[in-house]
Amino acid sequence: MLDTSLEIVIPLPNGGSLRCGPGDAHKHGGYIRICDAEEIEIIYWDKPEWAREPELVMGAVFASALTPIDLLLAQAGRSEIVGDHWE
């Protein structure tokens, strides 16, 4: 399970949150994730993903941040909570 105690949490207009966790060399930047209002993770991106596809990941992050949570869950094919995330 992910240690989320050091995350930066930014509330989103869709009722969810954008969260950024610690990296190897910096206090933040190791991963980004979008969570619902109950802090359940919907989508997760890590540093290697955006190193490979920076425009794709950044576009997905911003699009996800502006998408209503119900629609985001449907688009991502997430339908049930498993532990601390949607699958």
DSSP file (Angstrom, degrees, kcal/mol; ACC not computed):
  #  RESIDUE AA STRUCTURE BP1 BP2  ACC     N-H-->O    O-->H-N    N-H-->O    O-->H-N    TCO  KAPPA ALPHA  PHI   PSI    X-CA   Y-CA   Z-CA
    1    1 A M              0   0    0      0, 0.0     2,-0.2     0, 0.0    82,-0.0   0.000 360.0 360.0 360.0 141.7    0.0    0.0    0.0
    2    2 A L        -     0   0    0      1,-0.1     2,-0.9     2,-0.0     0, 0.0  -0.463 360.0-129.4 -72.1 133.2    1.2    3.5   -0.9
    3    3 A D        +     0   0    0     -2,-0.2     3,-0.3     1,-0.1    -1,-0.1  -0.771  32.3 173.4 -82.0 109.6    2.4    5.8    1.9
    4    4 A T    >   +     0   0    0     -2,-0.9     3,-1.6     1,-0.2    -1,-0.1   0.297  44.6 106.1-101.2   8.2    0.5    9.0    1.2
    5    5 A S  T 3  S+     0   0    0      1,-0.3    -1,-0.2    16,-0.0    -2,-0.0   0.716  83.0  44.6 -65.7 -21.5    1.5   10.9    4.4
    6    6 A L  T 3  S+     0   0    0     -3,-0.3    -1,-0.3     2,-0.1    -2,-0.1   0.251  86.2 126.7-106.3  12.2    3.8   13.3    2.5
    7    7 A E    <   -     0   0    0     -3,-1.6     2,-0.5    14,-0.1    14,-0.2  -0.356  59.6-129.9 -70.5 147.0    1.6   14.0   -0.5
    8    8 A I  E     -A   20   0A   0     12,-2.5    12,-2.0    -2,-0.1     2,-0.5  -0.845  28.4-155.2 -84.9 133.4    0.6   17.5   -1.7
    9    9 A V  E     -A   19   0A   0     -2,-0.5    10,-0.2    10,-0.2     8,-0.0  -0.964  13.2-174.4-119.5 121.3   -3.1   17.5   -2.0
   10   10 A I  E     -A   18   0A   0      8,-3.0     8,-2.8    -2,-0.5     2,-0.0  -0.958  23.7-131.1-115.8 116.1   -4.9   19.9   -4.4
   11   11 A P  E     -A   17   0A   0      0, 0.0     6,-0.2     0, 0.0     5,-0.1  -0.371  24.2-146.6 -63.5 143.7   -8.7   20.0   -4.3
   12   12 A L    >   -     0   0    0      4,-2.5     3,-1.8     1,-0.1    54,-0.1  -0.797  21.6-118.5-112.8 154.7  -10.2   19.8   -7.8
   13   13 A P  T 3  S+     0   0    0      0, 0.0    53,-0.1     0, 0.0    -1,-0.1   0.717 111.6  65.2 -63.4 -19.3  -13.4   21.4   -9.2
   14   14 A N  T 3  S-     0   0    0     51,-0.6    55,-0.7    53,-0.1    23,-0.1   0.419 121.4-103.9 -83.5   3.4  -14.8   17.8   -9.9
   15   15 A G  S <  S+     0   0    0     -3,-1.8    -1,-0.1     1,-0.3     2,-0.0   0.280  93.6  94.5  93.4 -10.7  -14.9   17.1   -6.1
   16   16 A G        -     0   0    0     49,-0.2    -4,-2.5    20,-0.1     2,-0.3  -0.029  69.1-117.3 -92.7-159.2  -11.8   14.9   -6.2
   17   17 A S  E     -AB  11  35A   0     18,-2.0    18,-2.5    -6,-0.2     2,-0.5  -0.997   2.1-135.4-146.9 149.9   -8.1   15.8   -5.6
   18   18 A L  E     -AB  10  34A   0     -8,-2.8    -8,-3.0    -2,-0.3     2,-0.4  -0.918  30.7-168.2-101.0 128.6   -4.8   15.8   -7.4
   19   19 A R  E     -AB   9  33A   0     14,-2.8    14,-2.3    -2,-0.5     2,-0.4  -0.966  12.0-167.8-127.9 136.3   -2.1   14.3   -5.3
   20   20 A C  E     -AB   8  32A   0    -12,-2.0   -12,-2.5    -2,-0.4    12,-0.2  -0.987  12.7-161.4-125.5 127.9    1.7   14.4   -5.8
   21   21 A G  E     - B   0  31A   0     10,-1.7     8,-2.2    -2,-0.4     9,-2.0  -0.522  31.3 -68.2-108.1 173.5    4.0   12.2   -3.7
   22   22 A P        -     0   0    0      0, 0.0     6,-0.2     0, 0.0     5,-0.2  -0.164  42.8-154.4 -62.0 147.3    7.7   12.2   -2.9
   23   23 A G        -     0   0    0      3,-1.8     7,-0.1     7,-0.1     6,-0.1  -0.443  30.9-100.7-106.2-173.7   10.4   11.5   -5.4
   24   24 A D  S    S+     0   0    0     -2,-0.2    -1,-0.1     1,-0.1     5,-0.0   0.901 117.8  20.0 -75.5 -42.6   13.9   10.2   -5.1
   25   25 A A  S    S+     0   0    0      3,-0.1     2,-0.3     4,-0.0    -1,-0.1   0.549 124.6  48.5-106.7 -10.8   15.8   13.5   -5.3
   26   26 A H  S    S-     0   0    0      1,-0.1    -3,-1.8     0, 0.0     4,-0.1  -0.885  82.2-113.6-132.5 161.2   13.0   16.0   -4.4
   27   27 A K  S    S+     0   0    0     -2,-0.3     2,-0.3    -5,-0.2     3,-0.1   0.817 103.2  15.5 -61.6 -31.2   10.3   16.4   -1.8
   28   28 A H  S    S+     0   0    0     -6,-0.2    -1,-0.1     1,-0.1    -7,-0.1  -0.956  89.3  75.7-140.1 158.3    7.6   15.9   -4.5
   29   29 A G        +     0   0    0     -8,-2.2    -6,-0.1     2,-0.4     3,-0.1   0.446  54.9 110.4 122.3   2.9    7.5   14.5   -8.0
   30   30 A G  S    S-     0   0    0     -9,-2.0    17,-1.9     1,-0.2     2,-0.3   0.807  91.2 -10.9 -76.4 -29.7    7.7   10.8   -7.7
   31   31 A Y  E     -BC  21  46A   0    -10,-0.7   -10,-1.7    15,-0.2    -2,-0.4  -0.981  55.0-146.7-161.3 161.9    4.1   10.2   -8.8
   32   32 A I  E     +BC  20  45A   0     13,-2.7    13,-3.1    -2,-0.3     2,-0.3  -0.986  21.4 177.0-131.6 143.0    0.8   12.0   -9.4
   33   33 A R  E     -BC  19  44A   0    -14,-2.3   -14,-2.8    -2,-0.4     2,-0.5  -0.995  24.6-137.4-146.4 153.9   -2.6   10.5   -8.8
   34   34 A I  E     -BC  18  43A   0      9,-2.3     8,-3.3    -2,-0.3     9,-1.5  -0.939  26.9-173.9-108.7 130.2   -6.3   11.6   -9.0
   35   35 A C  E     -BC  17  41A   0    -18,-2.5   -18,-2.0    -2,-0.5     6,-0.2  -0.849  21.3-118.3-121.7 158.4   -8.5   10.5   -6.2
   36   36 A D    >   -     0   0    0      4,-2.3     3,-2.0    -2,-0.3   -21,-0.1  -0.169  48.8 -82.3 -81.6-175.3  -12.3   10.8   -5.6
   37   37 A A  T 3  S+     0   0    0      1,-0.3   -21,-0.1   -23,-0.1    -1,-0.1   0.721 131.5  55.3 -64.2 -21.4  -13.9   12.7   -2.7
   38   38 A E  T 3  S-     0   0    0      2,-0.1    -1,-0.3     0, 0.0     3,-0.1   0.252 120.4-108.5 -94.8  12.2  -13.3    9.8   -0.4
   39   39 A E    <   +     0   0    0     -3,-2.0     2,-0.5     1,-0.3    -2,-0.1   0.691  69.7 147.9  69.6  21.3   -9.5    9.8   -1.2
   40   40 A I        -     0   0    0      1,-0.1    -4,-2.3    45,-0.0    -1,-0.3  -0.778  52.3-115.2 -88.4 126.9   -9.8    6.6   -3.2
   41   41 A E  E     +Cd  35  85A   0     43,-1.9    45,-3.0    -2,-0.5    -6,-0.3  -0.377  37.6 170.9 -66.1 132.3   -7.3    6.5   -6.1
   42   42 A I  E     +     0   0A   0     -8,-3.3     2,-0.3     1,-0.4    -7,-0.2   0.783  69.2  12.1-103.6 -49.3   -8.8    6.5   -9.6
   43   43 A I  E     -C   34   0A   0     -9,-1.5    -9,-2.3     2,-0.0    -1,-0.4  -0.984  63.4-167.8-136.2 143.9   -5.7    7.1  -11.8
   44   44 A Y  E     -C   33   0A   0     -2,-0.3     2,-0.4   -11,-0.2   -11,-0.2  -0.996   4.4-177.1-135.2 134.1   -2.0    6.9  -11.0
   45   45 A W  E     -C   32   0A   0    -13,-3.1   -13,-2.7    -2,-0.4     2,-0.2  -0.998  11.4-159.0-128.1 135.5    1.0    8.1  -13.0
   46   46 A D  E >>  -C   31   0A   0     -2,-0.4     4,-1.7   -15,-0.2     3,-0.7  -0.675  35.1 -96.5-110.7 170.7    4.6    7.6  -11.9
   47   47 A K  H 3> S+     0   0    0    -17,-1.9     4,-1.6     1,-0.3     5,-0.2   0.855 120.4  53.5 -54.2 -44.8    7.9    9.3  -12.9
   48   48 A P  H 3> S+     0   0    0      0, 0.0     4,-1.8     0, 0.0    -1,-0.3   0.862 105.8  56.0 -61.2 -33.5    8.9    6.7  -15.5
   49   49 A E  H <> S+     0   0    0     -3,-0.7     4,-2.3     1,-0.2    -2,-0.2   0.947 111.7  40.2 -63.2 -48.2    5.5    7.0  -17.3
   50   50 A W  H  < S+     0   0    0     -4,-1.7    -1,-0.2     1,-0.2    -3,-0.1   0.702 110.1  60.0 -79.6 -14.3    5.8   10.8  -17.8
   51   51 A A  H  < S+     0   0    0     -4,-1.6    -1,-0.2    -5,-0.3    -2,-0.2   0.883 112.7  39.6 -69.4 -38.8    9.5   10.5  -18.7
   52   52 A R  H  < S+     0   0    0     -4,-1.8    -2,-0.2     1,-0.2    -3,-0.1   0.894 137.0  14.9 -74.1 -42.1    8.5    8.2  -21.6
   53   53 A E  S  X S+     0   0    0     -4,-2.3     4,-2.6    -5,-0.2     5,-0.3  -0.529  70.6 163.8-135.2  64.4    5.4   10.1  -22.7
   54   54 A P  H  > S+     0   0    0      0, 0.0     4,-2.6     0, 0.0     5,-0.3   0.882  77.8  44.5 -59.4 -44.1    5.4   13.6  -21.1
   55   55 A E  H  > S+     0   0    0      2,-0.2     4,-2.4     1,-0.2     5,-0.2   0.910 114.5  49.5 -68.0 -40.4    2.8   15.2  -23.3
   56   56 A L  H  > S+     0   0    0      2,-0.2     4,-2.3     1,-0.2    -1,-0.2   0.942 115.2  43.3 -61.6 -48.4    0.4   12.3  -23.1
   57   57 A V  H  X S+     0   0    0     -4,-2.6     4,-2.6     2,-0.2    -2,-0.2   0.933 115.1  47.4 -66.4 -46.6    0.7   12.1  -19.3
   58   58 A M  H  X S+     0   0    0     -4,-2.6     4,-2.3    -5,-0.3     5,-0.2   0.904 113.2  49.5 -64.0 -39.5    0.4   15.8  -18.6
   59   59 A G  H  X S+     0   0    0     -4,-2.4     4,-2.5    -5,-0.3    -1,-0.2   0.915 112.2  48.2 -61.8 -42.5   -2.6   16.0  -21.0
   60   60 A A  H  X S+     0   0    0     -4,-2.3     4,-2.6    -5,-0.2    -2,-0.2   0.885 109.7  52.8 -65.5 -39.4   -4.2   13.1  -19.2
   61   61 A V  H  X S+     0   0    0     -4,-2.6     4,-2.2     2,-0.2    -2,-0.2   0.956 114.0  41.3 -61.1 -51.1   -3.6   14.6  -15.8
   62   62 A F  H  X S+     0   0    0     -4,-2.3     4,-1.1     2,-0.2    -2,-0.2   0.903 115.7  49.4 -68.2 -40.1   -5.2   18.0  -16.7
   63   63 A A  H >X S+     0   0    0     -4,-2.5     4,-0.6    -5,-0.2     3,-0.5   0.922 113.0  48.1 -62.3 -43.2   -8.1   16.3  -18.6
   64   64 A S  H >< S+     0   0    0     -4,-2.6     3,-0.7     1,-0.2    -2,-0.2   0.871 106.0  57.8 -64.8 -37.3   -8.8   14.0  -15.7
   65   65 A A  H 3< S+     0   0    0     -4,-2.2   -51,-0.6     1,-0.2    -1,-0.2   0.775 112.1  41.4 -64.5 -26.0   -8.6   16.9  -13.2
   66   66 A L  H << S+     0   0    0     -4,-1.1    -1,-0.2    -3,-0.5    -2,-0.2   0.472  94.7  96.6-101.1  -3.9  -11.5   18.6  -15.1
   67   67 A T  S << S-     0   0    0     -3,-0.7   -53,-0.1    -4,-0.6     5,-0.1  -0.713  85.1-105.4 -89.6 133.5  -13.6   15.5  -15.8
   68   68 A P     >  -     0   0    0      0, 0.0     4,-2.8     0, 0.0     3,-0.3  -0.278  32.6-118.7 -53.8 142.1  -16.6   14.8  -13.4
   69   69 A I  H  > S+     0   0    0    -55,-0.7     4,-2.7     1,-0.2     5,-0.2   0.877 111.5  52.0 -55.5 -45.1  -15.6   11.9  -11.2
   70   70 A D  H  > S+     0   0    0      1,-0.2     4,-1.9     2,-0.2    -1,-0.2   0.910 113.7  44.4 -60.3 -41.6  -18.4    9.6  -12.4
   71   71 A L  H  > S+     0   0    0     -3,-0.3     4,-3.1     2,-0.2    -2,-0.2   0.894 111.5  53.4 -69.1 -40.1  -17.4   10.1  -16.0
   72   72 A L  H  X S+     0   0    0     -4,-2.8     4,-2.1     2,-0.2     6,-0.2   0.915 109.0  49.2 -60.2 -44.2  -13.7    9.7  -15.2
   73   73 A L  H  <>S+     0   0    0     -4,-2.7     5,-2.7    -5,-0.2     4,-0.5   0.914 113.7  46.6 -61.1 -43.2  -14.5    6.3  -13.5
   74   74 A A  H ><5S+     0   0    0     -4,-1.9     3,-1.0    -5,-0.2    -2,-0.2   0.926 112.2  49.3 -66.0 -44.9  -16.5    5.2  -16.5
   75   75 A Q  H 3<5S+     0   0    0     -4,-3.1    -1,-0.2     1,-0.3    -2,-0.2   0.855 113.4  47.1 -62.6 -35.3  -13.8    6.4  -19.0
   76   76 A A  T 3<5S-     0   0    0     -4,-2.1    -1,-0.3    -5,-0.2    -2,-0.2   0.504 112.3-120.3 -85.2  -4.0  -11.1    4.6  -17.1
   77   77 A G  T < 5 +     0   0    0     -3,-1.0     2,-0.5    -4,-0.5    -3,-0.2   0.791  60.5 150.9  70.9  27.7  -13.2    1.4  -16.8
   78   78 A R      < +     0   0    0     -5,-2.7    -1,-0.2    -6,-0.2    -2,-0.1  -0.812   7.7 150.9 -96.1 128.7  -13.2    1.5  -13.0
   79   79 A S        +     0   0    0     -2,-0.5     2,-0.3     1,-0.3    -1,-0.1   0.493  56.0  39.9-135.3 -10.2  -16.2    0.0  -11.3
   80   80 A E  S    S-     0   0    0      2,-0.0     7,-3.0     0, 0.0     2,-0.5  -0.998  71.4-118.6-145.7 149.9  -15.2   -1.3   -7.9
   81   81 A I  E     -E   86   0A   0     -2,-0.3     2,-0.5     5,-0.2     5,-0.2  -0.743  25.8-175.5 -87.1 128.4  -13.0   -0.4   -5.0
   82   82 A V  E >   -E   85   0A   0      3,-3.3     3,-1.3    -2,-0.5     2,-0.6  -0.942  62.9 -52.3-124.4 106.1  -10.2   -2.8   -4.3
   83   83 A G  T 3  S-     0   0    0     -2,-0.5    -2,-0.0     1,-0.2     3,-0.0  -0.532 124.7 -12.4  67.2-113.0   -8.2   -1.8   -1.2
   84   84 A D  T 3  S+     0   0    0     -2,-0.6   -43,-1.9   -44,-0.1     2,-0.3   0.163 127.7  52.0-109.1  17.1   -7.2    1.8   -1.7
   85   85 A H  E <  S-dE  41  82A   0     -3,-1.3    -3,-3.3   -45,-0.2     2,-0.3  -0.972  78.4-105.2-149.8 162.3   -8.0    2.2   -5.4
   86   86 A W  E       E   0  81A   0    -45,-3.0    -5,-0.2    -2,-0.3    -2,-0.1  -0.690 360.0 360.0 -85.9 140.9  -10.7    1.8   -8.1
   87   87 A E              0   0    0     -7,-3.0    -6,-0.2    -2,-0.3    -1,-0.1   0.271 360.0 360.0-128.4 360.0  -10.4   -1.1  -10.6
